[in-house]
C-alpha cells in the first residue's frame, strides 16, 4: 500500500519534471476553472442564495489549493518556462492578473454579506433582549428587574 501513497515531495517533483507546455496548460486550465467557480459563487451570494453557494465555495477552495500548488511549480520553473514557452507564460500572467481582480470583487461581496449578517444578528439580539424585559411594576412603582432572563442569542460563526 505504500506505493499508492504519494508524498508532497513526489508531487512537487512530478510538477517540476512536467513538460513546460503541459505545466502551463494545466495551470491555465485550473486558473480558468477557479475564475469560473469564483464568479458563480459571487453571483449566488449577490442574488441572496448563500446555501446554494456552499458547494461552490467548497469547489473554489479545492481549485484554489490546486492553483497555488501549480503556481508555485511555475515559479520554481520560471527560467525553463520562459525559455521554452514564453507566450504561454505571458498568457498565464495575464490570466493571473484577471483572477486577482475577480478575487478582490469576490472577497468584497463576501465581506459585505458578513457585515450585513452581523448587523442583522445584532438587531435580532436587541429585539430578543427587549422582549425578555419584564413589563410589570413592582411594589415601589418601578419596573421589576428580571430574575432569570436569557441574555442574548448564540451564533455559530463556523460558516
N, C-alpha and C positions, 0 to 999 in steps of 0.2 A: 504493500500500500504506500510505501514511502515514495515510489516512483510517480504516483499520482499527485503528490503534494508539490506544488511549485512555490519556491521561496520568492521573497521580494527581490533578492539578488538575481535570481534566474529570470524573473520578469523584466528587470532592468536590463540585464544582458541581452535578452531577446529583442527588446526595443532598440538597443544600441547597435545590434547587428542587423537590424531590418534594412532592406534596400531603401535608399533615400526617397525614391518616389512613393514607395509603399508607406513609409512613415509619414510623409507629407499628406498623402491621400487619406490615411486613417485618421490623422489628427484633424484634417479639414472636415471629414465626414462627422466626426464626433462633435466638432465645433458647430457644424450646421444643425445637428440633432439637438444639441444643447440650446442653441438660439431658438429653434422652433418650439421646444418644450417650455422654455422660459417665456416666450411670447404667449403660448397657450395659458400658462399659469397667470400671467399678468392680466390677460383678457378675462379669465374666470374670476379673479379677485375684483377687478373693476366692475364686473357685472353682478357682484354680490353673491357669488357661489363658492364660498370657501371650502365647503365639504367636497365639491366636485374637483377642487384644486388639489386636495390632499394626495391622491395617487400621482398627479402630475408633479407635485413637489418632490415626491419620493424619486420619481424618474429623473427629475432635474438634479437632485443630489447625486445619484449614481453617475449620470453623464458628466457632471462637474468633476467628480473624482477621476473618472477616466480621462477627461480633458487635461486635468492638472498633471496626471502621470505622463500623458503623451507630450504635453508642452515641455515638461522637464527633459524628456528624451530629446526633443527638438533643440532645446538649449544646450544640452550636452554634445549634440552632434552638429552644432551650428556651422562650424568650418566646413565639414564634409557636405552638408546640405547646401551651403552657399556655393560650393564648387560644382556640385552635381545637378542641383535643381533650383537655381536662383529665382526663376519665375514662380515656382511653387511656393518658395519661402516668402516671396513678396506678397503673393495672394493670401497666404496664411496670416501674415502680419495685418493685412487689411481686414480680414475676417475677424481677427482678434480685437482690433480697434472697434469694429461694429458691435461685437459682443460686449465689450466694456461699456459702450453707450447703452445698449439694451439692458445690461445688468444693473446699471445705475437707475434706470427707469423702473425695473422690476423691484429693486430694493426700496425705491421711493414709494411705490404703491403698497408694498408690504408694511413699511413703516407707518404710512397713513392709516392703514387698516388697524394696526396695533394701537395707534393713538386714539382712534375713534372707539375701538373696543374698550380701552381703558377708561375713556371718558364715560361711556355708557355704563360700565360696571360701577364707576364711582357714583353716577346718578342713581342707579338701582340701589346701591348700598345706602345712600342717603334717604331714599324713599322708604326702604325697609326699616331703617333706624327711626325715622319719624313716625311710621305706622306702629312701631312697637312701643312708643311712649304712651304712658297712661293718659287718659282723658278725663279723669275724675279728680275731684277736690278732696283733700284730706280734712281732718277736724279743724285745722287752723286756717282753712280757706286757701291753702296752697295746693298746687297740683302735686299729687302723690309721686314720690320718687320710685322708679322701677326697682323691683326687688330681684327679679331673675329674668332679665330680658336679654335675648341674643344680641351680641354687639356688632353684627355686620354679616357679611357673606364671605364664603371661601371661594377662591378661584384657582383652578388648575392651570398654571402657566406653561405646562409642558408643550402645548400646541403652539 
